[in-house]
Amino acid sequence: MRTLAQSARDLASGTSSRSLVEDCLARILDAAGEGRRAFLKVHADQARAAADYIDALRRRGAAPSRFAGVPVSVKDLFDVAGDVTTAGSVALRDAPPAKRDAAAVARIRAAGFIPIGRTNMTEFAYSGVGLNPHYDTPRNPYDRATGRIPGGSSSGAAVSVADGMAVAALGTDTGGSCRIPAALCGIVGYKPTARRIPTDGVLPLSSTLDSVGPLAPTVACCAALDAVMAGEEPNDFPPHRLDGLRLAAPQAVVLDSMDEAVAGAYGNALSRLAKAGAKIVDLPFVEFNEIAALNRQGGFAAAEAYAWHRRLIETKGALYDPRVLVRIMRGKEQDAAHYIELIRARADLIGRVAAVSGHYDALIMPTVPIIAPPLASLDAEERFRAVNLLVLRNTVIANVLDRCAISIPCHGRGDAPVGLMLVGEHGADRRLFAIAAAVEQIVAPERDEAQ
């Protein structure tokens, strides 16, 4: 995979943006057909025109940023001027095109990034598995012969990066939708503190929990895109010192039902970090047991999704993926009293967890407790529900607590992808990136042979 830093260096030394775009387009259109699954729409002509324009600017020394000319993919949840935002659904195919870019898209475009296409996703972003019955499901790049899930809801986003169809991707994360597919596909996925990046022009799932985040090959790539989307300068930063870093490793909930591959990779990552000087402290965090109860009736996502979808369901409910529809309809069962109590209970939980976690630099845990299962194993509805709950279980913690969080690959070279998740404090996004950059140097798969 090409990183943003590599792309910037190549562009500075004379490589054309047009060549980067053409390389990505060739990968999208390859004979294997994965581009058709990963992308719902490819902006080939617009991307070529934008690349030629950036190349002309760069020749005059007027490129808007060092990343100008880098092709990125955009999840189908974002408005792109002139496109219909279908959110992976057929129920919105006849909706009017967007009049303007979503705020995050406008910011990356202003920095010179080139949107190369709209990526596939779980319909309306409502699942962590990544299945889409309307447009087919992107296959995980790992063990493609078997046909494994990509993770969701930003399924096509993760596959587009892992397969080199884009250098990086814009995704969203309401319960893990950047981090889950990143972990299962072997890349980095980032969830910022919820209000760090504006969600204007992004079709909502849960206005309380939604956040906009990047998926990319490295921590530095995600940090750069995050900065641009947050309206900051994408400056380089030194990794945090590992010696003396205090990491809290929760024991409740997050280690349950780990499969052998995840347990091995996670244990190995902790050992390497400890050897490098990090102090890892096992803590109960029994408060995490309360999150399942908070979401017992669907939580914020069901209530807020139903509020947005109810009119559309009245006329086009038959077009919805039944697995998505049943989750949205759980919001109809909630009343105002339940919703208000949910707000109160969440605030109380945030305060109690912060009182413990504030003594540490970050929380550390597996991103997802299992490797990507085969698509064929999820045909039964009961199995689908079980896997969906399992892959969301750890990541949703950061959304409920309104924290920043990042998933970093920690598996061995050639092994099934496994993600290591770091969770920072509310608003401590740049600090978490510095910590993650240091951790990445120790646990990333490409370092496996050197250990």
Secondary structure, DSSP 8 states (H G I E B T S, - for coil): ---HHHHHHHHHTT--HHHHHHHHHHHHT-TT-HHHHHEEEE-HHHHHHHHHHHHHHHHTT--SSTTTT-EEEEETTB--TTS---TT-STTTTS---SS--HHHHHHHHTT-EEEEEE--SGGG--SS---TTT-----STTTTT-B---SSSHHHHHHHHTTSSSEEEEE-SSSTTHHHHHHHTSEEEE--TTSS--TTB--S-TTT--EEEEESSHHHHHHHHHHHTTS----------TT-EEEEE-SSTTTT--HHHHHHHHHHHHHHHHTT-EEEEE--GGGGHHHHHTTT-HHHHHHHHHHHHHHHHHHGGGS-HHHHHHHHGGGG--HHHHHHHHHHHHHHHHHHHHHHTTSSEEEEESSSS---BGGGG-SHHHHHHHHHHHHHTTHHHHHTT--EEEEE-S-TTS---EEEEE--TT-HHHHHHHHHHHHHHH-GGGGGG-
